[in-house]
Amino acid sequence: MASDGKQAFAVWLTGLPSSGKSTITRELVALLAARGVRVRVLESDAVRREITPNATYGTAERDLFYAALGYMARLLTEHGIPVIVDATANRRAYRDRTRAGIPLFLEVHVRCPLAVCRSRDPKKIYRRGAEGTAPNVPGLSAPYETPLNPEVTVEGDRDAPAESARRILEAMEERGFLPPVKGRRAPPRTP
C-alpha cells in the first residue's frame, strides 16, 4: 500500500495489434495530466524490449511476460502510482490475473475489425504474419480472447481517440478512481 494507505488505479487497454490502444493511451495520459494526475504507462513493446529482447511470442514466453507486466502494474499501484497498461494481452487469463490483484482496475476493450488493423499495421506485424516471418500474431495466427465484461468498450475504427479517452475518464470518475472536477456534481458510485 502507498504510504497514505491508498492504492492507485490501473487501466488496461486491450485489443488487437493496431486497434488504436497506444493513440488512445496518449490521449488519456493528456486528460489525466490536465487534472494533475501523473500516471506511468506500461507499454508492452517497451517492456518487452527489457524482459524478452529476443521475443519469440510463444505461449510460454507470453505467459511469463504478461505475468511480469501484471506484477509491475500491481507493485506500482500498491505504491500509489497510477498505471495505464497498453498491451494486447491476447488471453483473458492475463488480464484477469492482473485484475484480481488490483482493487481499482478498469479494463478497456479497444474493439476494431481485423481488416482495419491489418490495413493500419504500422509495425508490419500482420504482413510478416501472413508471410510466415512473425509467428503467433493475435487475431491472425494466435487467438485473441475479447474481454467478457470490460468496464469500457470503444470502437478503434470509428471513435475519435480523444472521445475514447474521455469515455474512459468518465468511467474512472463513476467508479471513484478520480476525484470529481470542481463545480461538477460527482457521478454516483458504481459498485
C-alpha positions in Angstrom: 0.0 0.0 0.0 1.0 3.6 -0.6 2.3 5.5 2.5 -1.1 7.3 2.6 -2.9 4.0 2.7 -4.5 4.5 -0.8 -3.9 2.1 -3.6 -3.8 3.7 -7.1 -5.8 2.6 -10.1 -4.8 0.6 -13.1 -6.4 0.9 -16.5 -5.7 -1.9 -19.1 -6.3 -1.2 -22.7 -6.6 -4.4 -24.7 -7.4 -5.0 -28.3 -5.8 -6.5 -31.5 -2.5 -5.1 -32.6 -3.0 -1.8 -34.4 -6.5 -1.3 -32.9 -5.6 2.1 -31.6 -4.6 1.3 -28.0 -1.4 3.5 -28.0 -3.1 6.5 -29.6 -6.0 6.4 -27.0 -3.4 5.9 -24.2 -1.7 9.1 -25.2 -5.0 11.0 -25.2 -5.9 9.5 -21.8 -2.5 10.5 -20.3 -3.0 14.1 -21.5 -6.5 14.2 -20.0 -5.2 12.9 -16.7 -2.2 15.3 -16.7 -4.7 18.2 -17.2 -6.3 17.1 -14.0 -3.0 16.9 -12.2 -2.8 13.1 -12.3 0.5 11.7 -13.3 0.5 8.1 -14.5 3.1 5.5 -15.5 2.4 3.8 -18.8 3.4 0.2 -19.2 3.5 -0.2 -23.0 4.0 -3.8 -24.0 6.6 -3.2 -26.7 8.8 -1.0 -24.4 8.6 -3.5 -21.5 9.1 -6.5 -23.8 12.4 -4.9 -25.0 13.6 -5.2 -21.4 12.2 -8.5 -20.4 12.3 -10.5 -23.6 14.5 -8.6 -26.0 14.6 -11.6 -28.4 10.9 -12.3 -28.2 9.6 -15.4 -29.8 5.9 -14.7 -28.9 5.4 -18.3 -27.9 2.8 -19.3 -25.4 5.3 -19.9 -22.5 7.0 -16.7 -23.2 3.8 -14.7 -23.3 2.6 -16.4 -20.1 5.8 -15.1 -18.4 5.7 -11.7 -20.0 2.1 -10.9 -19.0 2.6 -12.3 -15.5 5.6 -9.9 -15.2 3.6 -7.0 -16.7 0.7 -7.6 -14.3 3.1 -7.8 -11.4 4.7 -4.5 -12.3 1.3 -2.8 -12.5 0.3 -4.2 -9.1 3.5 -3.1 -7.5 3.2 0.4 -8.9 -0.5 0.7 -7.7 0.4 -0.6 -4.3 2.9 2.3 -4.0 0.3 4.8 -5.0 1.4 5.2 -8.6 -1.5 5.1 -11.2 -0.8 2.9 -14.2 -2.1 2.5 -17.7 -1.2 -0.8 -19.3 -1.2 -0.6 -23.1 -1.0 -4.2 -24.1 -2.8 -6.7 -26.4 -2.7 -9.5 -23.8 -4.4 -11.9 -26.2 -5.6 -14.3 -23.4 -8.3 -13.2 -20.9 -6.4 -15.0 -18.1 -3.5 -12.5 -18.4 -5.9 -9.5 -17.8 -8.0 -11.4 -15.2 -4.9 -12.3 -13.2 -3.9 -8.6 -13.0 -7.5 -7.6 -12.2 -7.5 -10.0 -9.2 -4.5 -8.3 -7.7 -5.5 -4.6 -8.2 -8.7 -3.4 -6.4 -9.1 -0.3 -8.6 -8.9 -1.9 -12.1 -10.6 -0.9 -15.3 -10.5 -3.0 -18.4 -10.9 -1.2 -21.7 -11.6 -3.1 -24.9 -10.5 -1.3 -28.0 -12.6 -3.1 -30.5 -11.5 -2.9 -34.1 -12.1 -5.2 -37.1 -9.1 -7.3 -38.1 -9.3 -5.9 -41.6 -8.9 -2.3 -40.3 -6.0 -3.4 -38.0 -4.3 -5.1 -40.9 -4.7 -2.1 -43.1 -3.0 0.2 -40.5 -0.2 -2.2 -39.5 2.5 0.4 -38.7 4.9 -2.2 -37.4 4.2 -4.6 -40.3 3.1 -7.3 -37.8 0.2 -8.6 -39.9 2.3 -8.5 -43.2 5.1 -10.5 -41.5 2.5 -12.9 -40.0 1.0 -13.5 -43.4 4.5 -14.1 -44.8 5.2 -16.6 -42.0 8.1 -14.5 -40.6 6.1 -13.3 -37.5 4.7 -16.3 -35.6 1.7 -16.1 -33.3 0.1 -12.8 -34.3 -3.1 -12.3 -32.2 -6.1 -12.4 -34.4 -4.2 -13.9 -37.3 -2.2 -17.0 -36.3 -2.9 -16.8 -32.5 -6.2 -16.4 -30.7 -7.3 -13.1 -29.3 -9.8 -13.6 -26.5 -12.0 -10.5 -26.2 -13.0 -9.3 -22.7 -16.2 -10.8 -21.4 -17.2 -7.8 -19.3 -14.9 -4.8 -19.9 -15.8 -1.7 -18.0 -15.5 0.3 -21.2 -15.6 -0.7 -24.9 -14.5 1.8 -27.5 -14.5 1.4 -31.3 -11.0 1.8 -32.6 -12.2 2.2 -36.2 -15.0 4.7 -35.5 -14.5 6.6 -32.3 -12.0 9.5 -32.3 -9.2 8.7 -29.9 -9.9 11.9 -27.8 -13.6 10.8 -27.4 -12.5 7.3 -26.4 -10.2 8.7 -23.8 -12.9 11.0 -22.5 -15.3 8.0 -22.1 -12.6 6.1 -20.2 -12.0 9.1 -17.9 -15.8 9.3 -17.2 -15.8 5.6 -16.3 -12.9 6.2 -13.9 -14.9 9.1 -12.3 -18.0 7.0 -12.0 -16.0 4.3 -10.1 -14.4 6.7 -7.8 -10.9 6.3 -9.2 -10.6 10.1 -9.6 -12.0 13.0 -7.5 -14.8 14.9 -9.2 -14.0 18.0 -11.1 -14.8 21.1 -9.0 -18.0 22.7 -10.0 -19.4 19.5 -11.3 -21.6 17.0 -9.3 -19.9 13.7 -8.6 -21.4 10.9 -10.6 -23.0 8.1 -8.5 -20.5 5.4 -7.5 -20.8 2.1 -9.2 -20.4 -1.0 -7.0 
